[in-house]
């Protein structure tokens, strides 16, 4: 059905100058969608473990490959980012920190924090801290 | 509020039906937050433990014992319930925002619900199956 009233529209991304606040917001959506795809991979993982060592081997071969490892790191970063920005959103929902200054401070914190945390965990793993 | 003036944001169909909202508009919004709060500790637990058993670690016998551990199994069950619900609501909002054709939108919203319900039930069944297959053989971590 055609919408004939003058409803307010969402801001068009391409006509706005990129700002930290809008970028962290769109990244929340992109990482969220990526993690929803991760739910498919997680189901494949649990399903293959259930079906036995042979079925798990197919899953393992893909995720031990370079592409698979890159995907796993991508999901790790996306999850850390989405968690940190999610907490930021929960505070905003409680009307805490709803001002430009805090939005920018916490915005940079989650951007660099998510990169630092996911990189640190990945390096710990590569260094064999996990045994 | 009058529904007949030009400044109303209600659609013609909404005005014709005249029945107002379904009064559950904030339901998804609220449960998205509830599931988010539940997922916070669960995700930290999963992020911390994942490197012990995800590829490139290759140890199937240890993997099934780890997954069948009651604490891990329960964390996975809660995580699947909260996580797949959270994902389905999140993807629904994305579809509602970007898919403008009414028919396509309804089809995609349906497929979204069916997909996450099917995935979630499969994942839950897998956790329970693995857990019961190793019943009594899983010392607590």
Interface residues (C-beta under 8 A of the other chain):
Chain A: X1 X3 X4 X5 X6 X7 X8 X10 X29 X32 X33 X35 X36 X39 X40 X42 X43 X46 X47 X49 X50 X53 X56 X59 X60 X63 X64 X68 X69 X72 X76 X79 X80 X83 X86 X87 X90 X93 X121 X124 X125 X130 X131
Chain B: X6 X7 X8 X9 X10 X11 X12 X13 X33 X36 X37 X39 X40 X43 X44 X47 X50 X51 X52 X54 X55 X56 X57 X58 X60 X63 X64 X67 X76 X83 X84 X87 X90 X91 X94 X97 X102 X116 X119 X122 X123 X125 X126 X127 X129 X130
